[in-house]
């Protein structure tokens, strides 16, 4: 059974930082590209960032470029999202996602989803 379990969400003031983690199990992790999405209240889920199977290639949404950094540790089956300079508009439930093969740049092709972790940024 595949599980993606996010952690690290919480409440932070604008300008602050959070680090999200995603623990993967039940899948051949090093064969999956990974990514993060988010969904704000009343809005559709949107792509945030993707990372290739090796971790060498990344793709960021323009809204987070320069502030967020994705990384992965294939030895630990973990994906991380370092979020700096947080803004109130970053408030959302953040979801970890996995796709067999190609880089995640949208919801297309995503095979697995985590349950989400809430990030709230106060102004």
C-alpha positions, 0 to 999 in steps of 0.5 A: 500500500502506497502512502505519502505522509506530509508533515511540518505544516503550521501557523507562521507570520508573513516573512517566516519560514516552514519546512514541509516533509513527505515520507513515502512508503510502499513504492519504488521511490527512486523511480518516482518524480515527486512534487508539491501542490496546494489548495487554498480555501475556495480555490482549485488545487494548484501545482507548486513544484516538481523534482526529478527522480534523481533530484537534479532537475526541478520545476517551480511555479512562478508564484514560489520561484526564489522563495521555495526549494524542493529536495529529496533524499532517495535513501530515506524516501523523503521529499522536502519543501523549504518555504521562505519569505512566506506570504499570506497568499501561500496559505493553503493545504499542501499536498505531496504527490508522486508520479512514475517517470516524468517530471511533475509539472501539473496534476497530469500523470500523478499516481499518488497523493498525500493527505495534505498538511495545512500551512497558514501565514498570518499578515 
